[in-house]
């Protein structure tokens, strides 16, 4: 039996994703035009192709050239690229090469250095800001949101000696790798099993282990479907988190507006109440449209292995939790709108009834004056 310490990576890379929400929406056709006319070095475009995945509007991919990062005591030269999504997000990819013959234990030791790496954060934020500026003509309501999503894929094509999926799971400390655990202490069996339970294989020699912040992928064919799919799921999580935070701000603003009205009646402040109700209705429509677009942005057809990978990522990222949170806050907004609408309608009816009574009284007065003459 080959000992754990002797297992080396024959071919692979670490793909680091940093995802940023930069606009409400991006017109990808206009984005391609804007970037082609730019002067950023070594830019090229292609539409991202996904085997057996249906994307109504596939993201555009931009080559950002070779960049340098500090990782531990080493300076690494990494290929960088970005994907531009029509929902308004950018995914910056930094591909860290794994030198042929690197012991797997060295990759495990490297994992904690990737999280919160200052050099990596500065590089990806700079690339995102530069690209966002260039995309301004194609962007709808550009904005700067400090929060970002991150994900790391440890992508291995081949081990030396070669390992099957089961052998890799048995002999490699994949749980520690994905957790980024710097301590040398042995992980508990329960913690290890919790990480490894989200493992999926199609052939005997491939496997994907999906965790909250990272994934291990052994794919001898070199196909990048699974990393692409994990990036897409992370993009969905980013967008849902952004709109959840947006609804928090809008609800807080709504409560502040109610406080500013000081409990005065709708009849006296009809204009301000009407403006508030219109804003809430517009917000509800916009959120419904955006969440529908996120939900329908990806469909998997004919490849059930990829469907399982995507579902595992959705479950692990707790995307349903964020969807429920948005639905709940949208329901609160609709309840407030309906309350306002009913009060505004009642106030308008009262004004209309008052106007009718006033006209009737004026008509009686005029009739009395005519008869008096």
Secondary structure, DSSP 4 states (H G I P E B T S, - for coil): ---GGG-EEEEEEEEEEEEEE-EEEE-HHHHHHHHHTS--TT--EEEPP-TTEE-TTPPEEEEEEEEEEEETTEEEEEEEEEEE-TTSEEEEEEEEEPPTTEEHHHHHHHHHHHTT-HHHHHHHHHHHHHHHHHTGGGEEEE---S-EEEEEEEEEEEEES---HHHHHHHS-HHHHHHT----SPPPHHHHHHHHTSEE-SSTT-EEEE-SSEEEEE-TT---HHHHHHHHHHHHHHHHHHHHHHHHHHHHHHHHHHHHHTT--TTTTHHHHHHHHHHHHHHHHHHHHHHHHHHTS-EE-S-HHHHHHHHHHHHHTTHHHHHHHHHHHHHHHHHHHHHHHHHHHHHHHHHHHHHHHHHHHHHHHHHHHHHH-
